[in-house]
Amino acid sequence: MSTHAPTVPPARQWWTLAPFLVAVIAVAGLGGLAAASARSTYDALELPPFAPPGWLFGPVWSVLYLFIGVAGWLLWRARGWDGVLWLWAGQLVLNLAWTPLFFSADRYVLALVDILALDVAVAVLVALAWRTSRVAAGLLVPYLAWVLFATALNIGIVVLN
């Protein structure tokens, strides 16, 4: 065994991934409740030409939430609960806030403000994660790319509607 490899205490074994997955499942579930009419709302909007079909969002978010949960767990295993994990939790709150703003309240400009804050939070999270766990940072990069794409889509919706 290498003396340079960190030893993961028993309390931080693989099963400790569960709370991180529960957190992202809760965000996804609450977002799903807030987006009960998402399909009809999305279909009724004037969309920019690069808008994906509505059915694509569910599968993409399912994968991204898994990545977000695993990334948080990897960061916790490496760092414990610190400022980076608070940022991880904060970006989940921003993520959760977007759906009811956009779909339930039809507040597209407020949703845009929220997602711009989410862009910054996730970008900073990727940068900070890179210093500790390149795997965690790598898992967050597709999330950042999708959120940036969603920001462009949100901007298009604000302009067109």
N, C-alpha and C positions, 0 to 999 in steps of 0.2 A: 504494500500500500504506500502510495506517495505521501510524503509529509506535507506537500503543498495542496493536496485536495482538501477542501473544507469537509468537515464531518457534519452531517445533518443530524441534529438531535432527534430522538425517537418522536418527539412531539411535532416534528416537521416532516414526517414521512408522507408518502403519496396520498394517504387517506385524508390528509389535511387540505387537499385540493377541494374537498366538498364545500366548505363555506364560500370559497371563491366562485364556484359554479352556482351555488344557491343564490349568491348576490346577483350574478348576471342573469340567471333564470328569473329572479324576482323583477329585475329591470325589464327584461323581455316580456314577462307576463303582464306587468302593470302597463307597459307601453302597448301591448296587445289590447288590453281593455280600453285604453284611451283611443285606440285606433280602430274601434269596432266598425266604423263607417269608412275606413281608409280607402277601400277599393272604389266605392262610389265617389268619394271626394276627389281622389286622384284622377279618376276617369272624367270627372266633370271639369277639371282645370284645363286651362290653356297651357300646354306644356312646351318647353323648348324642344327643338328637334333631336337633341341627344338624350332625351328622357327614356329610361328603360321601361319595358312593360311592367305593370304592377306586380305580376306574379314573381318577378325576380327578387323582390325585396326580402321576402320570408327566408328563402334558402341562403341568401347572402348574409343576412343578419344572424342566422343560426350558426353559421361557421364563424363569423366574427365574434359573437358572444363567447363561443368556446375558446377562441384565441385570447380574448380579453381576460377570461377567467384564469386560464393557464398562465398567462403572462403575469397577472397579479400574484398568483401563487408562487411562481418562480422568483419574483422580486421579494416576496415575503420570506421565502426560504433563504435567500441570499442576504437580506438586509434586516429582517424583522420588520415590525410595524414602525415606519418612520415617515418623514415628509413625502417621500416618493409614493408610499402606499396611501397617504391621505390624498395625494393628487390622483392616484388611481381611483379612489372612492369618489372624489369630486367630479371627475370626468364622467363617471357613471350617473351621477345626479344630473349633470348637464345633458347627458344622453337621454335620460328618462324624461326630463322637462320638455324636450323638443316635441315629442309625439303629441301630448295633449295641446300644446300651443298651436301646432300646425293642424292637426286633424280634428280635435274636439272644439277648440276655440276659433279656428279659422283665422288665427293671428299670424299671418305669414311673415310680417316684418319682425315681430317679437321672436318668432321661431328662428329667423335669420340671425338676430342678435345672439340668441342662445347657441346656435350652431357655430357662429364665429368664435365665441368663447370656447366651445368644444374643440374647434380646430386648434386653437392655441394650447389648450390643456393637453390634448393628445400629442401634439408636436413636442411640447416640453417633456411629457412623460416618455416619449420615445427617446429623446436625447438623454434624459436622466437614466433611463433603463439601460441604454447602451453602455454606460459606465460600469454597470453591475452585472448584467446578463444580456449578452448579445442575442440569445435565444428569445428572451422576453421581448426585447426591442424588435426583433424580427417578426414576432407574432403580432406586434402592434402596428407594424408598417401597413399591412393591408387595411386595417381599421382606419388608420390615418388617411390612406388613399381614398377609401370609400366615403369617409366623412367630408373630405375636400370635394369629392364629386357631388355628394349630397348638398354641399354648400352652393356649388355652382347651379345645381338644379333648383334649390330654394331661391337663389337670386333670379333665375329665369322665371320662376313662378311669380315672384313679387313683381317683376317688370311686366309680365304678360297678363297678370290678373289684377 
